[in-house]
Amino acid sequence: MHGKSVNRWHRYGDSGAPLYESIDRHAGMNLLRFPITAGLANGRFYARVCHRDANVQWSPWSAAVPFTVTGSPDIADPALRLSKWVYAPGEAITAIFEGGPGNPTDWVGIYPSPHPDGGSPDGSPGSTDWKYVSGSRNTGPAGTTSGSLTFANALSSRLWSPWFLANDGYTPIVPKVEFYVGTAPTLVPNKPVYTLGDAVQIGFTNAPGGTLDWIGIYRVGRNPGAGSPSVKWSYTPSAAGTAEFAGLEKGYYYAVYLLNDGYFELSQRGPFAVGQQIASVSMESVNVTAGGDFTVSFTDGPGIPKDWPGLYKQGETPGDNVLTFYLYFGGATSGSVTFKLPDLPAGHYFAVMFTNDSYTEVSNRIPFTVAPPDTFPIEEVRLAGAGMLLRWPTEAGRSYLIQKSNPLGIWTDVSTVLATGAFFETTIPVDRVVNPTGFFRVKRL
């Protein structure tokens, strides 16, 4: 099946607030016809329908009806994938193709990699094995754009490329992909976390032992390739051994086994870290107005899908106290996430990064303050001689208005100050004999 379009037409609805009267949302529409005007590329498709009755119950699906699209201006997104990238000798090879032109003589051929002329197939030499998209060496019906092909594996142990080629020719439909026939080596760092300055030791076994095979060390978030050089590397011309790498800076890394001076990853990646508290979090402003969105940025993260920033009240302990809120980073090593917490109470908080759904902190803590709109929590209030000392977090270059009230509710302006740093401190004269009680507040201008 190339694809399908499912449309459930809800005949009845309501008018919404305040009356919620029943209405026919599709009055005058022919429910027995559904025009598809655009969006389908050439190929074979299937359609099926179901019905919703007056009791709002859905019927079973009808039988699927096939149809073929030709002459479409819409372009499919072609792809060629393998079920795995390393096959044992004799293990059947499955190639999955998608979004092809739909010619009966489109075909997939398997060639040594790299191709002898350094480029794509040109007919000389011929493919080691091949099949039409029909699944055999006989042409099939037009319209076969997607499917899978299984090849018996009589290939020697080396690197190979399946090519998805058009119309009995040698025009590639998609870029080259590769697979290896043989045994994948095992590659393991001798410990998960290294002290800064220690040499990193990577053990490997079951390797092909080619003279130009090598182990590369990469930062998490970078992929091997001509435009992405390794941080460290070493040739590994043996089946087993240990490669040692010194002088790595603080960071998250992985080691990987690569073939023949190229970038084909034959092993699984072996992750490790150098140093402690590697990641960092920051905020554009540590002063947040209650009800407003705010963003936490991060860099040099471990790159694990369930790394997350957590918000806690200052003084609380992650893992012991209740988490205020969190978001996942989705495997990114750097970037930002935006918190939308309109009901977050005013107060003092901190944000910190944790790794892999745990309470292991891998970054600094960034403290921030949530203040009511226009007003700002005062961090410190105490008597200082004949006055009252006030101290609060600020944004450099921003003005603040100090106000007092006697009795509470009748506010008068005391002074306006211009902040020059992250905190501001001032002492307000008070007369404790005339006014034994009083209240102060600070407003951002």
Secondary structure as UniProt FT lines:
FT   STRAND          12..14
FT   TURN            17..19
FT   STRAND          22..24
FT   TURN            25..28
FT   TURN            31..32
FT   STRAND          43..47
FT   TURN            54..55
FT   STRAND          65..69
FT   STRAND          79..82
FT   STRAND          86..87
FT   TURN            89..90
FT   STRAND          93..98
FT   TURN            104..105
FT   STRAND          107..112
FT   TURN            116..117
FT   STRAND          129..132
FT   TURN            133..134
FT   TURN            142..143
FT   STRAND          147..151
FT   STRAND          159..166
FT   TURN            167..170
FT   STRAND          171..172
FT   STRAND          179..181
FT   STRAND          186..189
FT   STRAND          193..194
FT   TURN            196..197
FT   STRAND          200..205
FT   TURN            211..212
FT   STRAND          214..219
FT   TURN            220..221
FT   TURN            226..227
FT   STRAND          232..235
FT   STRAND          241..245
FT   STRAND          251..258
FT   TURN            260..261
FT   STRAND          270..274
FT   STRAND          280..282
FT   STRAND          287..289
FT   TURN            290..291
FT   STRAND          294..299
FT   TURN            305..306
FT   STRAND          308..313
FT   TURN            314..315
FT   TURN            319..320
FT   STRAND          325..326
FT   TURN            330..331
FT   STRAND          335..339
FT   TURN            342..343
FT   STRAND          347..354
FT   TURN            356..357
FT   STRAND          366..371
FT   STRAND          375..376
FT   STRAND          380..384
FT   TURN            385..386
FT   STRAND          387..393
FT   TURN            396..397
FT   STRAND          399..405
FT   TURN            408..409
FT   STRAND          411..418
FT   STRAND          423..429
FT   TURN            432..434
FT   STRAND          439..444
//
